[in-house]
Amino acid sequence: MSHNIAAKDSLERDKINVDLAASGVAWKERMNKPVIPMETELQQPEALREYFRERLAYYRQVAQTLPKGTNPVYQKEDKPEGN
């Protein structure tokens, strides 16, 4: 099994890109960043839009187990000046 994405066939590469787009939408939703899922879906190849919806549902479910964007773990700490 090769981990080289470029060595995979075109359909597999397209599915990887669609999966990446779905995870990106779920991440932006979790971080309260502006995103329009339908717009992202329409940018995907028509044959893979159902796959996009499946992966988006999966990533949204996973996101429920992770901290939201407002969680203190994501807040930047101010560094003291002069160091």
C-alpha distance (Angstrom), angle and dihedral (degrees) to the residues before:
residue distance angle dihedral
M1 . . .
S2 3.76 . .
H3 3.79 121.9 .
N4 3.80 89.9 -161.4
I5 3.80 105.1 112.5
A6 3.80 91.7 -162.9
A7 3.81 89.3 60.7
K8 3.81 92.2 58.2
D9 3.78 122.5 93.2
S10 3.79 121.1 -95.7
L11 3.82 95.3 -99.4
E12 3.81 92.4 52.6
R13 3.81 91.2 48.8
D14 3.81 90.4 49.6
K15 3.82 91.0 49.9
I16 3.81 90.3 50.8
N17 3.81 90.4 51.8
V18 3.82 91.9 47.6
D19 3.81 90.1 49.3
L20 3.80 90.0 50.5
A21 3.82 90.6 50.7
A22 3.82 91.2 50.6
S23 3.79 92.6 49.5
G24 3.81 89.5 48.4
V25 3.80 92.1 53.9
A26 3.81 91.7 48.9
W27 3.81 90.8 48.2
K28 3.81 92.5 50.7
E29 3.81 90.7 48.8
R30 3.81 90.5 50.7
M31 3.80 91.7 48.8
N32 3.83 92.7 47.1
K33 3.78 92.3 -117.5
P34 3.80 120.8 148.3
V35 3.79 112.4 -91.8
I36 3.79 135.4 151.0
P37 3.82 107.7 -150.9
M38 3.82 93.6 -166.8
E39 3.79 91.1 55.1
T40 3.80 90.8 51.5
E41 3.80 90.3 47.2
L42 3.80 91.6 53.4
Q43 3.80 89.6 53.4
Q44 3.82 90.3 61.2
P45 3.82 123.5 88.5
E46 3.80 108.6 -84.3
A47 3.80 92.6 -122.4
L48 3.82 90.7 57.2
R49 3.81 101.1 44.6
E50 3.80 93.1 98.4
Y51 3.81 88.1 50.8
F52 3.82 88.4 50.9
R53 3.82 90.7 53.8
E54 3.82 91.3 48.8
R55 3.79 92.7 50.0
L56 3.82 92.2 44.6
A57 3.81 89.9 53.5
Y58 3.81 89.4 49.3
Y59 3.81 93.7 49.5
R60 3.81 91.7 45.8
Q61 3.80 88.5 54.1
V62 3.81 91.1 49.7
A63 3.82 89.8 47.7
Q64 3.81 89.4 61.1
T65 3.82 88.1 68.5
L66 3.81 94.4 50.8
P67 3.82 130.5 75.3
K68 3.80 117.9 -90.1
G69 3.79 122.2 -115.5
T70 3.80 91.1 -100.5
N71 3.81 92.2 58.9
P72 3.82 113.3 119.2
V73 3.80 90.3 -122.4
Y74 3.82 87.5 74.2
Q75 3.80 96.8 45.9
K76 3.79 116.1 108.6
E77 3.74 118.1 -124.2
D78 3.80 117.1 -134.7
K79 3.77 110.5 -116.2
P80 3.80 116.0 -138.1
E81 3.79 112.6 -107.5
G82 3.77 120.7 -116.3
N83 3.80 97.3 40.9
